[in-house]
Amino acid sequence: MYVFNNGIPRNMPTFQKLIVNFECDFDESKTNLLKTLEEFREACESRKLPDSHRLFGNMTEKDWEFLEYKHLDHHLKQFNV
């Protein structure tokens, strides 16, 4: 997971299953993102984060927080938000 500490490389291919090929409502997506971030914060505070990740294996709370930050930062930069 820490391989991408400097960010996910530019122009890295997207998994086909993740490509969105339909119109999205920005305000609805923003609301959903804020809700998801709040759920993540609550899971951190109540110590209810999973012990492992399918790809990265065993993870600590610090690992989850790092992954959440890097993933969100990547997409915000990707879409210039």
Contacts in CASP RR format, 6 or more apart in sequence:
PFRMAT RR
TARGET T0000
AUTHOR 0000-0000-0000
METHOD contacts of the structure
MODEL  1
MYVFNNGIPRNMPTFQKLIVNFECDFDESKTNLLKTLEEFREACESRKLP
DSHRLFGNMTEKDWEFLEYKHLDHHLKQFNV
1 53 0 8 1.000
1 56 0 8 1.000
1 59 0 8 1.000
1 63 0 8 1.000
1 66 0 8 1.000
1 67 0 8 1.000
2 66 0 8 1.000
4 70 0 8 1.000
5 70 0 8 1.000
7 70 0 8 1.000
7 73 0 8 1.000
7 74 0 8 1.000
8 70 0 8 1.000
8 74 0 8 1.000
37 72 0 8 1.000
40 68 0 8 1.000
42 48 0 8 1.000
43 49 0 8 1.000
44 61 0 8 1.000
44 64 0 8 1.000
44 65 0 8 1.000
47 61 0 8 1.000
49 59 0 8 1.000
49 61 0 8 1.000
49 64 0 8 1.000
50 59 0 8 1.000
50 64 0 8 1.000
51 58 0 8 1.000
51 59 0 8 1.000
52 58 0 8 1.000
52 59 0 8 1.000
53 59 0 8 1.000
53 63 0 8 1.000
53 64 0 8 1.000
53 67 0 8 1.000
56 63 0 8 1.000
56 67 0 8 1.000
59 67 0 8 1.000
75 81 0 8 1.000
END
